[in-house]
Amino acid sequence: MKILGISGSVKRPSRTLHIVERIVAAIGQTADVEADLIDLADAAPVLFRALRADQLDEAGRAIIDAVEAADVLVVGSPVYRASYTGALKHLFDLVDFRALQGRRVILAATGGTPLHGLMLEHQFRPLFGFFGAVTVPTTVYAVEADFTEYTLSNPAVEARIARAVADLFDLLPATALAAGETHPTLRVVARETVAN
Ligand SMILES: Cc1cc2nc3c(=O)[nH]c(=O)nc-3n(C[C@H](O)[C@H](O)[C@H](O)COP(=O)(O)O)c2cc1C
């Protein structure tokens, strides 16, 4: 099973990157997975060389291919201007609209204020609804005060991570958990709908 973490922060150090890494690591503790990470602090300058998918160069295409090939996405963003970052939106604008159908997605965000935690429900979840992806019910939101030196230090957020990962496994077909296997529905359904 291929897990791909995507951090939408465009700077380092990054609380969002840390949270995404923590979630990916928590999944890896429960199942045999192949884990990878896209950090937009590196990837955004590559992706912005293209304004459309047909303009992607080899490096940009490899990033988008990794997104389209993942069985499970862990997508995190800092809240910027009450939404997810423009860099993250650009990445998803380059993803084929059929490619993520049925894929499982864990959503995470970090922000300066707890008041913007619902960005996850009002902005972030609908993006994956567009793709026909299956977002897990539990989201992970942390504010700056939940970190010490960019490392998560609030047990309540750690508990949310554990719950989100438990949700994910509830939503995965049993065969997807077998070592090295990818459940066909996670991959093939999107291709079949192309003809419709
Ligand atoms: C350009 C910019 C816009 C921001 N807008 C918001 C916002 O609207 N709401 C909020 O709660 N925090 C906002 N923040 C704070 C960041 O979301 C917060 O510091 C976040 O944890 C940064 O994540 P990072 O460490 O992964 O970059 C903003 C920060 C920046 C740089």
The ligand as a MOL file (V3000), in Angstrom:
LIG
                    3D

  0  0  0     0  0            999 V3000
M  V30 BEGIN CTAB
M  V30 COUNTS 31 33 0 0 0
M  V30 BEGIN ATOM
M  V30 1 C 0.6360 34.2300 4.4910 0
M  V30 2 C 0.1040 33.6680 5.7760 0
M  V30 3 C -1.2510 33.7020 6.0030 0
M  V30 4 C -1.7830 33.1660 7.1810 0
M  V30 5 N -3.1310 33.1980 7.3510 0
M  V30 6 C -3.6610 32.6140 8.4600 0
M  V30 7 C -5.0790 32.5640 8.6310 0
M  V30 8 O -5.8550 33.0620 7.8420 0
M  V30 9 N -5.5600 31.9300 9.7490 0
M  V30 10 C -4.7340 31.3620 10.6790 0
M  V30 11 O -5.2390 30.7850 11.6500 0
M  V30 12 N -3.3830 31.3890 10.5400 0
M  V30 13 C -2.8290 31.9890 9.4630 0
M  V30 14 N -1.4590 32.0170 9.2900 0
M  V30 15 C -0.6160 31.3490 10.2990 0
M  V30 16 C -0.1850 29.9590 9.8270 0
M  V30 17 O -1.2890 29.1880 9.3830 0
M  V30 18 C 0.4730 29.1800 10.9660 0
M  V30 19 O 1.5730 29.8820 11.4820 0
M  V30 20 C 0.8990 27.7920 10.5000 0
M  V30 21 O 1.1050 26.9480 11.6120 0
M  V30 22 C 2.1670 27.8300 9.6620 0
M  V30 23 O 2.4580 26.5420 9.2550 0
M  V30 24 P 3.9220 26.0570 8.8500 0
M  V30 25 O 4.7840 26.1550 10.0910 0
M  V30 26 O 3.7410 24.6740 8.4060 0
M  V30 27 O 4.3830 26.9620 7.7440 0
M  V30 28 C -0.9140 32.6030 8.1530 0
M  V30 29 C 0.4690 32.5970 7.9190 0
M  V30 30 C 0.9760 33.1350 6.7560 0
M  V30 31 C 2.4690 33.0980 6.5100 0
M  V30 END ATOM
M  V30 BEGIN BOND
M  V30 1 1 1 2
M  V30 2 1 2 3
M  V30 3 2 2 30
M  V30 4 2 3 4
M  V30 5 1 4 5
M  V30 6 1 4 28
M  V30 7 2 5 6
M  V30 8 1 6 7
M  V30 9 1 6 13
M  V30 10 2 7 8
M  V30 11 1 7 9
M  V30 12 1 9 10
M  V30 13 2 10 11
M  V30 14 1 10 12
M  V30 15 2 12 13
M  V30 16 1 13 14
M  V30 17 1 14 15
M  V30 18 1 14 28
M  V30 19 1 15 16
M  V30 20 1 16 17
M  V30 21 1 16 18
M  V30 22 1 18 19
M  V30 23 1 18 20
M  V30 24 1 20 21
M  V30 25 1 20 22
M  V30 26 1 22 23
M  V30 27 1 23 24
M  V30 28 2 24 25
M  V30 29 1 24 26
M  V30 30 1 24 27
M  V30 31 2 28 29
M  V30 32 1 29 30
M  V30 33 1 30 31
M  V30 END BOND
M  V30 END CTAB
M  END
